[in-house]
Amino acid sequence: GFLRYTATELGADGVPTRLDPATSEGSVWDEDGEIGRLDNEEWLVQRCVQFEADGYATIKMYFDHKPTAKEIEKAEAIRCNIYSEIINEKYDFFSNKKTKESFLDYFEEVSRTKHNKWLSSVKHFSAFCHGECSFEELDVEFCRKFMDYLLKAKSISTGKQLNRNSAADYWIIFRNILNLAYRERRIKEKIVDYLDYIKWVPTVKESLTLEELRSLYNTPCSIEVMKKAVIFSCLTGLRRSDIINLTWENVRKYADGGRYLDFICQKTKVQTVVPISNEAYELIQPETDKPVFAGFTKEMSNNEMRRWLKDSGIKKHITFHCFRHTYASLQMELGTDIYTVQHLLAHKNVSTTQIYVAHASPKTREAANKIKLKEEDTNENE
């Protein structure tokens, strides 16, 4: 039989420098767990393995009887396995032991540090694999089946056919977690190299005109906090998730009396600073000890918001995110340069901002007036 091993000393880099048997004398273990007890005289078999620059790591194996040749052979096999695990950890080699761990749990753990789309991707993957998936199950064929699942899946929240662009987003997230698992040596193969992308379908970025925004502001709404949240988004460009989580601690004051928001963006987890207008600040008054938009929920953006939009005469298909588009579009139409708008929206790349405001670019509007059919009158005297 073989006693359990535990690391009793660690080197500066975290690698065990000595492995000794557990203190529970008489307990007999193998690699699968306790298998019995022995009462004979203890015999010691000791092996040393040498690291290049870290001295020696000693693996001790204790017997309480004179071991047979078969027991010594098994002890040597276990010693080699322990040594292999130490080397794998030290030099970041691949460990087959990790492949037995749950990939689904790993996916969920990483997703908790990301934005909500990651959690939605996890939910769909969990439904696909019926709540169980280890790293060793991951291969190209398995992952392609998940892609096919996404293309046919129904939305978890609505039960309707999953939007293709949402499926593309969830697939990108899944590819990202596969890449991360590969970099952390949890899977042997870089599977994403053999997987196709789900192509996005171009969509129309709807937004409100200035006249429509003013009409909406002047239209009575049965849910006052929802009206405030919508108008505030149009005046600041904040996402719904950031509006829901906004507190009065996030509302700061400039030296000249103006106001700005300082908060951690729910989507990117990055600190974001956004100046707000006097009208936006007045809209959220008075200050209380509750969240700025206490009582506002994601669900209000459905039927209640649609009825209010209809009452104001707006016939466009408007979602809450369209109010962020509205802010960007109106800023550009009223002369704000694209790099300032990029900063206000906290976009990493200006190319993202260009998608929002393509129709409002001052340069393209100026270019549209270059070609004229009518000659301009001149007052030149001959």
N, C-alpha and C positions, 0 to 999 in steps of 0.2 A: 504494500500500500504506500501511498505518498501523502505527505503533509501539505497543507495549503501554503502558498507563498505570499508574503506581503512586503512591499517596499518600506524599508525602515530609514533609509537615507536618500536624499535627493541632491544631485549636483546643482551648480549655479544655473544650469540651463534646463533644470527640471527633469533630467534623466536619472533614473534610479542608479545609485552607485553600490547598493547592497540589497539583496533580496533574502529575507529570512523566513522561516516557517512561522505560521501563526502560533500564538501563545497557547491555544487550546490543546494541551498535551494529550496524546493518545487518539485524537481524531484523525482518521485516515481519509485522504481525499485523492481524487484524480481530477482530470480537467473537466469532468462533468459534475463533480460534487462529492459529498461524503459517501463513502461506500462501506465503512465498517470500523472496527477498532482492533488493535493488536496489543499484546501484553508481553512479548518477549524482549530480550535485551536490545537496546537501541544501537543501530549501526549508522554510521555517517558516510554518505557519499558526497564528495565536494567537487565542484567543477568551477573553473574560473574562465571568464571571457574578457578579452582585453579590448578597450576602445583605443582609438588612435591617439588621443591626447588627454583623456580624462581618467587615467589610472585604470583601476580594475573594478568590474562589477562581479560580485561573487554570488553564485546561485547555490544554495545549500539544500540538500534533500536528505531527510531523516527517515530511517526505518527503525522499528522497534523489534526487529528480528533480523537474522542474517538473510539478506535478500538472495533470491534465486537469480539465475542468469536472465530469465524472462522479465523479472521485476526490474533488474538493472537496465535491461534494454528499453523497457517502457519508461523508466525514469529518465534515461538519456533522451528519449523522444520528447518528453515533456519539457526537459531542460532546453532542448533546441527550439521548441515552440516559444518558450518564455524569452529566450535570447532574440528570436526573430521579432517578437513584439517590441522589445526594447529598441532594437535597431530601426525598426519601422518608425517608431515614435521619434527617435533621435534625428534621423535623416529624412523624415517626411516621406518614407516609402509607402506604397499602397498596402493597406491592411485588409485581409479578407474578413476579419472579424467585424469591421464596420459595415460590410455589405448586408449583414443580418439585421441591422438596425432599421427602424421605421423611416422611410423616406417621407411618408405623409406627415408624421410628427415633425420632422425637420422642416418641411415646407410650411407647416402652420407656425412654427416657432419663428422662422425668418419673416413671415408675412405680418406678424404682429408689430414689427418695427417699420413696416411700409404703409402705403396708403390703402384705401378701402378696396381698390380693384384687386390687390393681391389676395385679400381675404375672400373675395368673390371667386377668384381663380382657384383657390384652395377648396372652396365648397364644391365647385364643379368637378375638380379632380377627385375629391372624396366620394362624390356620387358615382363617378366613373369606375373607381377601383373598389367600391362597396366598403369604404372605410379602412382598408388594409392595403399597404404596399411597402415592401422593403426595397432597399437600394439594389439588391441583386435581381429584382424583378424588372428593373428598367433596362430596356433595350430599344432599338430603333422601331421594331414592329409594334411593341407595346405603346410607345409614344405616338406613333402614327395613328393608332386606334383612338387615342385620346383626342387627337386633332379632328378625326372624323366625328367623334362624340360632340365636340364643341360646335361643329358645323350643323348638327342636327338637334342640339340641346334646346331646352326651354329655359326661359329666364326664371331664376329662383324666386324673385320677388313678384313677378306678374303672371308667370305660368304661360306666357306667350312665347312664340319662336324667338330664340336669342338673336339679337341684332348681329349682323355679320361683323361689324366693326368692334362690337363688344367681344365677340369670339376671337377676333384678331388680337385684341388687347390681352385677353386671358392667355392666349397662346404665346405671346411675347413674354409674359410673366413666367410661364412654365419653362420656356427656353432659358430665361435668365436663371431660374433656380437650378436647372440642369447644369448650366455653366458653372455656377457657384459650387455645386456638389463635385464637379470634376476638378475644380481648382483646389478644393479641400481634400482631394484624394479619397472621396467617398464612392466614386464610380470609376472604373478603369478606362472607359471609352468616352471620348468627346462626342456624345450622341448628337448634339445640335448640328454638327457638320453634315449630317445625313438627313436632316429634317427640312422640309419646305416651310415657307411662310404662308400665313393666311392673308391674302391681299385685302386691303381696306377698300371700301366703296366710297368714292367722293361724295361728300354731303354738303348741303347748303348751310352756311353759317348764318342763321337768322339773327336779326337784331331789330331794335326799335328805332324809329326816327325820333328826332327831338320833339316833333309834334305829337307822336304817339306816346312818348314818355310823359309829356305834360298832360295829355288826355288821361292816361292811366293814373297819374298823381291826383287829378281832380275828380276821379270816379270813386264813389263810396265803396268801401269793402267791408264785408261782415266780420272779417278777422283782422283787427287793427295791427297786431304784431306781424302778420304775414305781409301786409301792405308796407310796413316800415322796412322789413327785411328786403323786399323786392326793390323798393326805391333806393335803399341804402346800397344795394349791389350795383344798381345803375349809376350811382354817384361815386362809387369807390372801386368797382371791379372785383369785389371780394367774392370768393366762391361760397356756396351754401354751407359747406362744412366749416369754413372759417367764421361765417356769421353765427352759426349755431354755438360755436365754442368761444365767441368773443366775450371778454369780461371788461369791466371798467378799469382794471389794472392795465389793460392793453391800450387804453385811450390816453395818450400823452399830450403834453402841452409845450409848444415852442416858446421861446423867449418873447416873441412879439404877440403872444396870445393865441396864435393859430393852433390847430390840433393835428395830430397824426396817430396812426395805429402802429403798434410794435407788438408782433405776435409770432408764434411758431406756426407756419403754414401746415395744415393738416395733411395735405397731399405730399408735399416735398420734405416735410420735417425741417425746413430751413427757416431761420429767423427772417422775418419780412417787415419792412417799414413802408407804410403807405400814408402820404399826406391826405387829409380829408378837408373838404370845403366847409365853410361856415354853415351852409344849408344842411350838409350831411350831419354835422354835429348837433344842430338844432333839432333835427329829425329824431334823434335817439334820446333826447332829454325827456324827463329828468333822470339824473343819476340815482341809482339804487344800490342795495347790497346784493342784488341778484345779477345773473348774466345780462348783458345788454339787451339780448332778444329772448328773454325768458319766456318759455311757452311756445316758441317757434319750433316746429318739427319738420322733418323731411316730407312726411305724408301730406302736409298742407300744400305742397307744390303740385298736387295732382288736381282733383276735381274742383276744390275751392278756388285755386288760382286760375284755372281755366274759365270758370264762371265770371270771375272779376275781369279778366282780359276781354271776354266776350261782351260784357256790359260796357266796357270802354270803347267798343267798336273795333278792336284789333282782331283780325281774322287769320293772322299768321300762326304757324305751328311754333309756339314759344315754350321752351323749357326754362328752368331756373338758370341754367348755365348761359342762356341767351342774354341775360342781363349783364353778364361779364363782357360778352361780345358787344353789347350796346355801349358800355363804357368805353371800350377801345375804339369802336367806330366813331363815336361822337367826338372823342378827343382828337382823332385824326382829321375828321371833317372840319373841326373848329380851329385847326392849324397847329396842333401839337406835333412835334416831330416824332418819327417812329422810334427813335432810341429812348426818348423820354417815356413814351408809351410802354416800351419794353421794360423799362425800369419800374414803372407804376404797376405793371402786371406781374413783376418778378419772374419774367421769362429768362431762362439761361441763354437762349439763342434768339436772335432777332428774326430768324426764319419762322419761328412759331408765331411771333407777333404779326408778321406779314400775312399769314393765313387769315387772321382775324380781320385785318383792315385793308385787304387788297383793293376793295372798291373805293376806298377813301384816300388813297395816296395823292398828295398834292401834285406830285410830278406827273402822274398819269392824267389827272384832271387838267393840268396845264397843257399837256400834250394833245388832249382831245380838242382843244380850241385852236390848234395851229393851222389846220386846213379850213379855209373859208371860201364859200361860193360867192359872196358879195365883196366887191372891192371896198376898201375903207376910203372915206372921203379925205381929200387932202386940201389944204389951204395954201398951197405953195403958189406964189406969184411968179409968173414968167417975166 
